[in-house]
Amino acid sequence: MYGTYCRVCGYKLKFFPWESDNNTPTFEICPCCGAEFGYDDYTPQSVMAYRENWIKSGSKWFDPAKKPDNWSLEKQSYYKKVKCGKI
């Protein structure tokens, strides 16, 4: 069962990064980009800054053991935009 998507990179998580009130972060770490939920994704500005830095540094996986064999940043980003209604 999947939770939701990372606000920074769009990775489909296997847990919920925020509690059901959507105001209480879990402080878990995204296995893809390494964002800490409640810190790196707390404001739209922090999301954009973290995303920009992560992409500029090569979009490296925080936990390479969890990286799917067929992973693609472009595909992941595309699905995030679709999910958020941006396309």
C-alpha positions in Angstrom: 0.0 0.0 0.0 1.4 3.3 -1.0 1.0 6.6 0.9 1.5 9.6 -1.2 4.1 11.4 -3.3 7.2 13.3 -2.2 6.5 17.1 -2.5 10.1 17.6 -3.7 10.8 14.9 -6.3 7.4 13.2 -6.9 8.5 9.8 -5.8 5.6 7.5 -4.9 6.1 6.7 -1.2 5.2 3.6 0.7 4.3 5.7 3.7 2.6 9.0 4.5 5.1 11.8 5.0 2.5 13.9 6.9 0.0 12.9 9.6 -3.7 12.8 8.7 -4.1 16.4 9.8 -1.7 17.5 7.0 0.0 19.8 9.6 2.1 17.3 11.5 5.2 16.0 9.7 6.6 12.5 10.3 10.2 13.7 9.7 10.8 10.6 7.6 13.3 10.8 4.7 12.4 10.3 1.1 14.4 7.4 -0.2 14.7 9.1 -3.6 15.8 12.7 -3.0 16.6 12.6 0.7 14.2 15.3 1.7 13.2 15.3 5.3 9.4 15.7 5.5 8.5 18.6 7.7 11.8 20.4 7.1 12.8 20.3 3.4 9.1 20.4 2.3 7.6 22.7 4.8 7.0 25.7 2.5 6.7 26.0 -1.3 10.0 27.9 -1.3 11.8 25.2 0.6 10.4 22.6 -1.8 11.6 24.5 -4.8 15.0 25.2 -3.3 15.6 21.6 -2.3 14.4 20.3 -5.7 16.6 22.7 -7.6 19.7 21.8 -5.5 19.0 18.1 -5.8 18.6 18.3 -9.6 21.7 20.5 -9.9 23.7 17.9 -8.0 22.7 15.1 -10.4 19.4 13.8 -8.9 21.3 11.1 -7.0 19.3 8.6 -4.9 19.5 9.0 -1.2 19.0 5.3 -0.7 20.3 3.6 -3.9 19.1 0.2 -2.7 15.5 1.4 -3.1 16.0 2.8 -6.6 13.8 0.9 -9.1 15.7 -0.6 -12.1 13.7 1.4 -14.6 13.7 4.7 -12.7 13.6 7.9 -14.7 13.5 11.4 -13.2 11.6 12.7 -16.3 8.9 10.0 -15.9 8.6 10.6 -12.1 8.4 14.4 -12.6 5.8 14.0 -15.4 3.6 11.8 -13.1 3.9 14.3 -10.3 2.7 17.1 -12.6 -0.2 15.0 -13.8 -1.1 14.0 -10.2 -1.1 17.7 -9.1 -3.1 18.8 -12.1 -0.3 20.8 -13.7 -0.6 19.1 -17.1 
